[in-house]
Amino acid sequence: MKYLFFFISTFSFAQQTQFVDFKSVLGKITINPIEKIVSGDVDYDFDVLKSIDTIKIDAQNMEFSDLKLNGKSIKFLNTQKQLQIIFPFKKGKNNLTFQYLAKPRQTMYFIGSEANDNIQIWTQGQGKYTSHWFPSFDDVNEKVIFNLNIVYNKDYQVISNGVLKFKSGLDGLSVWQYQMQKPMSSYLLMLAIGKFEKNIQKSKSGIPLEMYLEAKDATKFESTYRDSKRMFDFLEKEIGVKFPWGIYKQAPVRDFLYAGMENTSATLFNTRYVVDSTGFEDRSYTNVNAHELAHQWFGNLVTAESGKHHWLQEGFATYYALLAEKEIYGEDYFYSKLYESAQQLKFASRTDTIPVLNAKASSLTFYQKGAWALFVLHKEIGDKAFKKAVKNYLKKHAFQSVNTEDFFAEIKKVSDYDLDNFSKVWLEKTVFNTLQANSLLLKNKSIQVLFEVDKLKNQPLSEKKEFFEKTLQSDVHFSVKEAIVNQLKNEKWEDVTSLFILALETKNIQLRQTVAASLNEIPESFRVQYETLLEDKSYQTQEMALYNLWNNFPEQRIQYLDKSKTWMGFNDYNLRTLWLTLALSTPNYVEEKIALVNELIQYSSINYEANTRQNALEKLLSFKIINDVVLENLVNATTHHMWQFSKFGRDNIRKLLKNPEMRVSLERIIPNLNEAEQFQLNRLLKE
């Protein structure tokens, strides 16, 4: 039944776009962070193309007042999903104004609080619908020029789409006037509010590049945004079409739902990518940065008309991000990433029965297989023809919706390549074309060596050891050396010791990390070499090495804990939470245990981001440091807007409930919980 409803609703909306064209909107909005309410005045200009009796604007659970069509009061219907204006509309230009109030259940998120001076407010339109906080259009094919005037506390930065035209202050408030010049789909409308500091660079073409960070992270500008300008300049040149939006902003926000989101002219991304130079080695923002930037053309300038053609956004953004990384990290890196995704796709195609050209395809298919399809096409028709077709495709369909045939039409103009067969193989079939992929991968010398390593998987060590030694000492890409280390796991230690030492001696951080992960049991004869991993400029390596050394060598525990007691790690405190757990679990190491327990529990509280809280809760639960506060923090996790964290909370409560004593403890804390927490816990208790 739901499929029929979906067909009817999209059909009726498609009908509306044939009758009505919304041109521009000005929203003058105020946000109340205490009540979590958005309210304001909305002013839409639209053209009626053919006579129609009802016009619809998507609006979830909103209140409306003072509706006027061309200055005169007008009847309307509020279905709680749509604002419907009922009137015998004739062809011509129109203006619609109204006031609205919304209490968004999703799409707009309030993190922290103004009382604690740490509030952030941000939006996520794609997949969540902007119509929860601003009356707009859930259908991507209705493109509008959005302008927002946002009223908020003057001590905060307000970021939205387009150029900031004016900022004025009054009674402790500021009005931020943002203007767009060109139309876009509603899912790309955004705002972000927080205490940010701004760093501005300029692209070669003169586009201002605004990069934001919270004041506490000001020292991390260079490492977080490393190569941003370089990638921007590269993509403008590579794509051959000037950046379409006049300004480009980027800001990290706390507890963001995804890695990043390419809102028009203003990307938001997850704070896990706010890193210092050590964190950069493990959690570089580079790929996400390039991916969201590429979307400014592929997705924002031209938008896939339906889910079936979603690869035109994600496949293109993935491929062009990889091209940008190739510019920075070189060809071996580029091919190693293609090899990695080919392995994933090959494995997934055994069970994944949905091809690229299908709205229900997986993320892996849309992103990685879409990128592979473009790589194949690029190589098959040649660089000049490919670039010309992409440029023409973007210019012809700028600020419009597109489908796969629109792209193919431009390929046909520059090449007689067999697109029917290409589409069947890469977009319509689920099997990954390993033969064609391998022939392209093997054009890279590092991949040639990697294939040789792969062929030796089942050979006895004695027959391949000499080749492995030679390869580990060569200047081949580290991903090839990682493949060697991964083949050593089940061999006798005395036979592979020299190879592990060679791997460590490369001084390559990623390869040394592979060694750290490969050895849960560390022989005493290798302890001194393994201890050098504690010095690596990598928080991930340090975390693995510290835990494995502490676990393997009880007599050395105090030495390891003394060495690492000031370590903090990433902004989720991965090293600090590990240290606290190990210190508490080491007999006679600390006298004042209560302070350490309280610090670890504090990291699991609502004062920290979900990543930090989960980190702390995992360690508290696994080392059985559980009291009422820990249980309350775990229950609170079940109410969090990030599904991964709320699932973590539910799954762990289910495990605890198998223990009768824990069930009693969880029942006892119910009066301490708020309404949402009580609802979630009671539901779990009844399962």
C-alpha positions in Angstrom: 0.0 0.0 0.0 2.8 2.4 0.9 4.2 2.1 -2.7 0.9 3.2 -4.1 0.8 6.2 -1.8 4.4 7.1 -2.8 3.4 7.0 -6.4 0.3 9.2 -5.9 2.1 11.7 -3.8 5.1 12.1 -6.1 2.7 12.2 -9.1 0.6 15.0 -7.6 3.8 16.9 -6.8 5.1 16.4 -10.3 1.8 17.8 -11.5 2.2 20.9 -9.3 5.7 21.7 -10.8 4.0 21.7 -14.3 1.4 24.2 -13.0 3.5 26.4 -10.6 7.1 27.6 -10.5 8.3 29.0 -7.1 11.0 31.5 -7.9 12.3 33.0 -4.7 11.6 33.3 -1.0 12.6 35.6 1.9 12.4 34.0 5.4 12.7 36.4 8.3 13.2 33.9 11.2 13.8 33.9 15.0 15.1 30.9 16.9 14.2 30.3 20.5 16.9 27.9 21.9 15.1 27.3 25.2 11.7 26.3 23.7 13.5 24.9 20.6 11.1 26.9 18.4 11.5 28.5 15.0 9.1 31.3 14.0 9.0 34.1 11.4 7.6 35.7 8.3 7.8 34.0 4.9 7.5 35.8 1.5 7.3 33.6 -1.6 7.2 34.8 -5.2 5.9 32.3 -7.7 4.5 32.0 -11.2 1.4 30.1 -12.1 2.1 28.4 -15.5 -1.5 27.0 -15.9 -4.7 27.4 -14.0 -4.9 25.4 -10.8 -7.1 25.4 -7.7 -4.7 24.4 -4.9 -1.1 25.1 -4.3 0.9 23.1 -1.8 4.0 23.9 0.3 5.5 21.2 2.5 5.3 22.0 6.2 5.6 19.5 9.0 3.7 20.2 12.2 3.6 23.9 11.9 1.2 26.7 12.8 0.3 29.4 10.3 -1.3 32.8 10.5 -1.9 36.0 8.5 -1.8 34.4 5.0 -2.0 36.8 2.2 -2.0 36.2 -1.6 -1.0 39.4 -3.5 -1.7 41.4 -0.3 -5.2 40.0 0.3 -6.2 37.5 3.0 -6.6 34.0 1.6 -8.1 30.6 2.7 -5.8 27.8 3.5 -5.7 24.3 4.8 -3.0 23.0 7.3 -2.8 19.2 7.0 0.2 19.2 9.4 2.2 17.9 6.5 1.4 20.6 4.0 0.2 24.2 3.8 -2.5 24.1 1.0 -3.7 27.4 -0.5 -7.1 27.0 -2.0 -7.9 29.6 -4.7 -8.8 29.6 -8.5 -5.2 30.5 -9.6 -4.8 31.9 -13.1 -1.6 32.2 -15.2 0.7 35.0 -14.0 3.0 36.2 -11.2 2.0 36.0 -7.6 3.2 36.8 -4.1 2.4 34.8 -0.9 3.2 36.0 2.6 2.4 34.3 6.0 3.7 33.8 9.5 4.6 30.4 10.9 5.8 28.7 14.0 7.6 25.3 14.1 8.9 23.0 16.9 11.1 20.7 14.7 11.1 17.0 15.7 14.1 16.5 13.4 16.2 18.3 10.8 17.1 21.1 13.2 19.2 20.1 16.2 19.9 21.9 19.5 23.2 20.7 21.1 24.3 22.0 24.5 22.6 25.0 26.0 22.8 28.8 26.1 22.9 28.6 29.9 26.2 26.7 29.7 27.4 29.1 27.0 28.0 26.2 24.6 24.9 25.9 22.4 25.1 24.9 18.8 22.1 24.8 16.5 22.4 23.2 13.1 20.3 21.7 10.4 20.5 18.6 8.2 18.0 18.7 5.3 18.9 15.7 3.1 17.1 12.6 4.2 15.3 14.5 7.0 13.3 17.2 5.1 13.9 20.9 5.6 10.0 21.3 5.8 10.4 20.4 9.5 11.9 23.9 10.2 11.1 26.0 7.1 8.0 25.8 4.9 9.6 24.5 1.6 9.5 21.6 -0.9 10.4 18.0 -0.2 10.7 17.3 -3.9 14.2 18.1 -5.2 12.9 19.2 -8.5 11.4 22.5 -7.2 14.4 24.8 -7.1 14.1 28.2 -5.4 16.3 31.2 -4.6 16.5 31.2 -0.8 17.2 34.3 1.3 17.2 34.2 5.1 17.3 36.9 7.7 18.1 35.2 11.0 17.7 36.8 14.4 19.9 35.5 17.2 22.0 36.4 20.2 24.8 38.8 19.1 27.5 36.7 20.8 27.1 33.9 18.4 28.0 33.3 14.7 25.2 32.5 12.4 26.0 30.7 9.1 23.6 30.2 6.2 23.6 29.7 2.5 24.9 32.5 0.2 26.6 35.8 0.9 26.2 37.7 4.1 24.8 41.0 2.9 24.3 42.8 6.1 24.5 42.2 9.9 22.8 44.6 12.3 22.5 44.6 16.1 19.6 45.6 18.5 19.1 44.8 22.2 21.7 42.0 22.4 20.5 40.4 19.2 21.9 40.4 15.7 20.1 40.1 12.4 22.1 38.2 9.8 20.9 38.8 6.2 22.0 36.0 3.8 21.3 36.1 0.1 21.5 33.5 -2.7 21.7 34.5 -6.3 20.7 31.2 -7.9 18.0 28.6 -7.3 18.6 25.3 -5.4 16.6 22.4 -3.9 15.2 22.8 -0.4 17.2 19.9 1.1 20.3 22.1 0.7 19.0 25.0 2.8 20.9 25.3 6.1 21.8 27.2 9.1 24.4 26.7 11.8 24.7 28.8 15.0 27.6 28.6 17.4 30.7 30.3 18.9 32.9 30.0 15.9 36.1 31.7 14.8 36.6 32.3 11.1 39.6 32.0 8.9 39.3 33.4 5.3 41.3 32.4 2.3 40.7 33.2 -1.4 40.7 30.8 -4.3 42.7 31.5 -7.5 39.4 32.6 -9.1 38.6 35.0 -6.3 36.0 33.0 -4.4 36.2 33.7 -0.6 36.8 30.4 1.4 35.5 30.8 4.9 36.6 28.1 7.4 35.1 28.0 10.9 36.2 26.4 14.1 35.1 26.7 17.7 37.4 29.1 19.7 38.7 26.2 21.8 40.0 24.5 18.6 41.7 27.6 17.1 45.1 26.0 17.1 43.8 23.2 14.8 42.9 25.4 11.7 45.9 24.3 9.6 45.6 20.6 10.3 41.8 20.4 10.1 41.6 22.4 6.8 44.9 21.4 5.3 44.9 21.5 1.4 41.4 23.1 1.3 42.4 25.9 -1.0 44.5 23.6 -3.1 41.6 21.2 -3.6 39.2 24.0 -4.4 41.6 25.4 -7.1 42.2 21.9 -8.5 38.5 21.0 -8.8 37.5 24.3 -10.4 40.2 23.6 -13.0 39.5 19.9 -13.4 35.7 20.3 -13.7 36.1 23.3 -16.1 33.1 25.1 -14.7 33.6 28.1 -12.3 32.4 27.4 -8.7 28.7 28.4 -9.0 27.8 29.9 -5.6 30.0 33.1 -5.0 31.3 32.0 -1.6 32.2 28.7 0.1 31.9 28.1 3.9 32.8 25.1 6.0 32.0 24.5 9.7 32.3 21.5 12.0 29.3 20.9 14.3 28.9 18.8 17.4 27.1 15.4 17.2 26.6 15.8 13.4 24.6 12.9 11.9 27.1 12.1 9.1 30.7 12.7 8.1 29.7 15.9 6.1 26.8 17.5 4.2 27.2 19.6 1.1 24.6 22.4 1.8 24.8 24.9 -1.1 27.8 27.2 -0.5 28.0 26.0 3.2 29.3 22.5 4.1 28.8 21.2 7.6 31.0 18.3 8.9 31.5 16.2 12.0 33.8 17.4 14.7 35.7 14.1 14.7 37.6 15.6 11.8 38.7 18.6 13.9 42.3 17.4 14.5 45.8 18.5 15.4 48.7 17.4 13.3 49.0 14.0 15.0 45.2 13.3 14.7 45.5 14.2 11.0 47.4 11.0 10.3 44.4 8.9 11.4 41.3 11.2 10.8 42.1 13.5 8.0 39.2 15.6 6.8 40.7 15.7 3.3 38.5 13.1 1.6 35.3 14.4 3.2 36.3 17.9 2.4 36.9 17.1 -1.3 33.7 15.0 -1.5 31.4 17.7 -0.1 33.1 20.4 -2.3 32.6 18.3 -5.4 28.9 18.1 -4.6 28.7 21.9 -5.0 28.7 21.0 -8.8 27.4 17.4 -8.7 24.2 17.6 -6.7 23.8 21.3 -6.0 24.4 22.8 -9.5 22.8 19.8 -11.2 20.5 17.6 -9.0 19.4 14.1 -9.8 15.7 14.2 -10.6 15.0 11.0 -8.5 16.7 8.4 -6.3 17.3 6.1 -9.4 19.9 8.6 -10.6 21.5 9.3 -7.2 24.9 8.1 -8.6 25.0 11.3 -10.6 25.6 12.9 -7.2 27.4 10.4 -5.0 29.4 8.6 -7.7 30.6 11.9 -9.2 31.5 13.4 -5.7 33.4 10.2 -4.8 35.3 10.1 -8.0 36.2 13.8 -8.1 37.2 13.7 -4.4 39.6 10.8 -5.4 41.0 12.9 -8.2 41.6 15.8 -5.8 43.4 13.4 -3.4 45.5 12.1 -6.3 46.6 15.7 -6.9 47.8 15.8 -3.2 48.9 12.3 -2.4 49.9 11.0 -5.9 49.0 8.2 -8.3 49.9 5.2 -6.1 47.4 6.5 -3.4 44.7 7.0 -6.1 45.1 3.4 -7.4 45.3 1.9 -3.9 42.0 3.5 -3.1 40.4 2.2 -6.3 41.8 -1.3 -5.5 40.4 -1.1 -2.0 36.9 -0.2 -3.2 37.1 -2.9 -6.0 37.7 -5.5 -3.3 34.7 -4.2 -1.3 32.4 -4.2 -4.4 33.6 -7.7 -5.4 32.8 -9.1 -2.0 29.4 -7.2 -1.7 28.2 -8.3 -5.2 28.0 -11.9 -3.9 24.9 -10.9 -1.9 23.9 -7.4 -3.1 21.3 -7.7 -5.8 20.5 -4.0 -6.4 22.4 -2.2 -9.2 23.5 1.4 -9.4 20.5 2.6 -11.4 18.0 1.8 -8.6 16.7 4.1 -5.9 17.2 1.4 -3.3 20.9 0.8 -4.1 23.3 0.7 -1.1 25.7 3.6 -0.2 28.6 1.4 -1.3 27.0 1.0 -4.7 26.0 4.7 -5.3 29.3 6.0 -4.0 32.0 3.5 -4.9 30.5 1.6 -7.9 29.4 5.0 -9.2 32.9 6.3 -8.9 34.3 3.1 -10.6 31.9 3.6 -13.5 33.2 7.1 -14.0 36.8 6.0 -13.8 36.2 3.3 -16.5 34.4 5.9 -18.7 37.2 8.4 -18.1 39.8 5.9 -19.2 37.9 4.5 -22.1 37.0 7.7 -23.9 40.1 9.6 -22.9 40.8 12.7 -20.7 39.9 15.4 -23.2 36.6 13.9 -24.3 35.6 13.1 -20.7 36.3 16.7 -19.5 34.5 18.2 -22.4 31.4 16.1 -21.8 31.3 16.8 -18.1 31.7 20.6 -18.7 28.9 20.6 -21.3 26.6 18.5 -19.1 27.1 21.0 -16.1 26.6 24.1 -18.3 23.6 22.8 -20.2 21.7 21.7 -17.1 22.9 24.3 -14.5 20.4 24.9 -11.7 18.2 22.1 -13.0 17.4 18.5 -12.4 19.1 15.8 -14.4 19.0 12.0 -15.2 21.6 9.6 -16.5 20.5 10.1 -20.1 21.3 13.8 -19.8 24.8 12.9 -18.9 25.0 10.2 -21.6 23.8 12.6 -24.2 26.9 14.8 -23.7 29.2 11.7 -23.8 27.6 10.8 -27.2 28.6 14.2 -28.6 32.3 13.6 -27.9 32.7 9.9 -28.4 31.2 6.9 -30.1 31.9 4.7 -27.1 29.3 1.9 -26.6 27.2 3.5 -23.8 24.5 0.8 -23.9 27.0 -1.9 -23.0 28.7 0.4 -20.5 25.4 1.0 -18.8 24.5 -2.6 -18.7 27.8 -3.7 -17.2 28.4 -0.9 -14.7 25.0 0.6 -13.9 22.4 -2.1 -14.5 24.2 -5.3 -13.4 25.1 -6.1 -9.8 28.2 -8.3 -10.6 31.4 -6.3 -10.3 33.4 -6.5 -13.6 36.7 -7.7 -12.1 38.3 -8.4 -15.5 37.9 -4.8 -16.7 38.7 -3.3 -13.3 42.0 -5.3 -13.0 43.1 -4.4 -16.5 42.8 -0.7 -15.5 44.4 -1.2 -12.0 47.4 -3.0 -13.5 48.5 0.1 -15.3 49.9 1.2 -11.9 53.3 -0.3 -10.9 52.4 -0.6 -7.1 49.2 -2.4 -8.0 51.2 -4.8 -10.1 53.3 -5.7 -7.0 50.2 -5.9 -4.9 48.7 -8.5 -7.3 51.9 -10.5 -7.0 51.6 -10.4 -3.2 47.9 -11.5 -3.4 48.8 -14.5 -5.6 51.1 -15.7 -2.8 48.4 -15.9 -0.1 48.3 -19.7 0.0 52.0 -20.3 -0.6 54.3 -21.5 2.2 56.3 -18.7 3.8 59.6 -20.3 2.8 58.7 -19.7 -0.9 57.8 -16.0 -0.5 59.9 -14.7 2.4 62.7 -13.4 0.2 60.2 -11.6 -2.1 58.5 -10.1 1.0 61.8 -8.9 2.4 62.8 -7.2 -0.8 59.3 -5.6 -1.2 59.3 -4.3 2.4 62.7 -2.6 1.7 61.6 -1.1 -1.6 59.8 2.3 -2.1 56.5 0.6 -3.2 53.3 2.2 -1.8 52.7 1.3 1.9 49.3 -0.4 1.0 51.4 -3.2 -0.7 53.5 -3.6 2.4 50.3 -3.8 4.5 49.1 -6.7 2.4 52.4 -8.5 3.3 52.0 -7.9 7.0 48.4 -9.2 6.8 49.7 -12.5 5.4 52.0 -13.0 8.4 49.3 -13.4 11.1 49.1 -17.2 11.3 52.8 -18.0 10.8 55.2 -19.1 13.5 56.7 -16.1 15.3 60.4 -17.1 14.8 59.8 -17.3 11.0 58.3 -13.8 10.6 60.2 -11.8 13.3 62.6 -10.3 10.8 59.7 -9.2 8.5 57.9 -7.4 11.3 61.1 -5.6 12.2 61.5 -4.6 8.5 57.9 -3.3 8.6 58.6 -1.2 11.7 61.8 0.1 10.2 60.0 1.7 7.2 58.9 4.5 9.6 55.6 4.6 7.7 52.9 5.5 10.2 50.1 3.5 8.5 52.3 0.4 8.1 53.5 0.6 11.7 49.8 0.9 12.7 49.1 -2.4 10.8 51.8 -4.0 12.8 50.3 -2.7 16.0 46.9 -4.2 15.1 48.4 -7.5 13.9 49.9 -8.6 17.3 47.5 -9.1 20.2 50.1 -11.4 21.7 53.5 -9.8 21.8 56.5 -12.1 22.4 59.0 -10.8 25.0 61.7 -10.9 22.4 59.8 -8.3 20.4 58.7 -6.1 23.3 61.3 -3.4 22.9 60.6 -3.0 19.2 56.8 -3.0 19.8 57.3 -0.3 22.6 58.5 2.1 19.9 54.9 2.3 18.6 54.1 4.3 21.8 56.1 7.1 20.2 54.3 7.2 16.9 52.5 10.4 15.9 49.2 8.6 15.7 46.6 8.5 18.4 45.1 5.3 17.0 48.5 3.5 17.0 49.2 4.8 20.6 45.8 3.5 21.8 46.4 0.0 20.3 50.0 -0.2 21.5 49.3 1.0 25.0 46.5 -1.5 25.5 48.4 -4.4 24.0 51.5 -3.7 26.0 49.6 -3.3 29.3 47.8 -6.6 28.6 50.8 -8.6 27.6 53.4 -7.4 30.2 51.8 -7.0 33.7 55.2 -6.4 35.2 55.7 -3.3 33.0 52.2 -1.8 33.5 53.3 1.0 35.9 56.0 2.1 33.4 53.4 2.3 30.5 50.9 4.1 32.7 53.5 6.7 33.9 54.5 7.3 30.3 50.9 7.9 29.1 49.3 9.6 32.0 49.1 13.1 30.3 47.9 11.7 26.9 44.4 12.9 25.7 44.2 11.8 22.1 41.5 12.9 19.6 38.8 15.2 20.7 36.9 12.2 21.9 39.6 11.6 24.5 40.3 8.0 23.3 43.7 7.9 25.0 42.6 9.6 28.2 39.6 7.2 28.7 41.8 4.2 28.0 44.4 5.4 30.5 41.8 5.9 33.2 40.4 2.4 32.6 43.8 0.8 32.7 44.9 2.8 35.8 41.8 1.8 37.7 42.4 -1.8 36.7 46.1 -1.9 37.8 46.4 -3.0 41.4 48.3 -0.6 43.7 48.8 2.0 40.9 46.5 4.7 42.3 45.4 5.5 45.8 42.7 8.0 45.0 40.5 5.9 42.7 37.3 7.9 43.3 38.6 10.9 41.3 39.6 8.8 38.4 36.2 6.9 38.4 34.4 10.2 38.5 36.5 11.6 35.6 35.7 8.6 33.4 32.0 8.7 34.3 32.0 12.4 33.5 33.1 11.7 29.9 30.0 9.5 29.5 27.7 12.4 30.5 25.5 14.7 28.4 28.3 17.4 28.7 30.2 15.6 26.0 29.6 14.5 22.4 28.2 11.1 21.5 31.7 9.8 20.3 33.3 10.7 23.6 30.3 9.3 25.7 30.3 6.0 23.8 34.1 5.7 24.2 33.7 6.2 28.0 30.6 4.0 28.3 32.3 1.1 26.4 35.2 1.2 28.8 33.1 1.5 31.9 30.9 -1.4 30.9 33.7 -3.7 29.8 35.7 -3.1 33.0 32.4 -3.4 35.0 32.7 0.1 36.6 28.9 0.6 36.9 26.9 2.7 39.3 23.6 4.6 39.1 25.2 7.6 37.3 26.6 5.3 34.6 23.2 3.6 34.1 21.5 7.0 33.9 24.0 8.1 31.2 23.5 4.8 29.4 19.7 5.3 29.4 20.1 8.9 28.2 22.1 7.5 25.2 18.9 5.8 24.0 17.2 9.2 23.5 20.0 10.7 21.4 19.4 11.9 17.9 22.3 9.9 16.5 20.9 6.5 15.7 24.3 4.7 16.2 24.6 6.0 19.7 21.0 5.4 20.7 21.3 1.8 19.3 24.5 1.4 21.4 22.5 2.4 24.5 19.6 0.0 23.8 21.9 -2.9 22.9 23.9 -2.5 26.1 20.8 -2.1 28.3 19.5 -5.4 26.9 22.7 -7.1 27.8 22.6 -5.7 31.4 19.0 -6.8 31.8 20.0 -10.4 31.5 21.6 -9.9 35.0 18.9 -9.9 37.7 20.9 -7.4 39.9 21.3 -5.0 37.0 17.5 -5.2 36.3 16.8 -4.2 39.9 19.3 -1.3 39.5 17.8 -0.1 36.3 14.3 -0.2 37.8 15.5 1.8 40.8 16.8 4.7 38.7 13.5 5.3 36.8 12.3 8.2 39.1 15.6 10.0 38.3 15.0 10.0 34.6 13.2 12.5 32.4 10.0 11.5 30.4 11.8 10.5 27.2 14.4 8.4 29.1 11.6 6.7 31.2 9.7 5.8 28.0 12.8 4.2 26.4 13.8 2.3 29.6 10.3 1.0 30.3 10.0 -0.2 26.7 13.3 -2.2 27.2 12.2 -3.6 30.6 9.0 -5.0 29.0 10.8 -6.7 26.1 
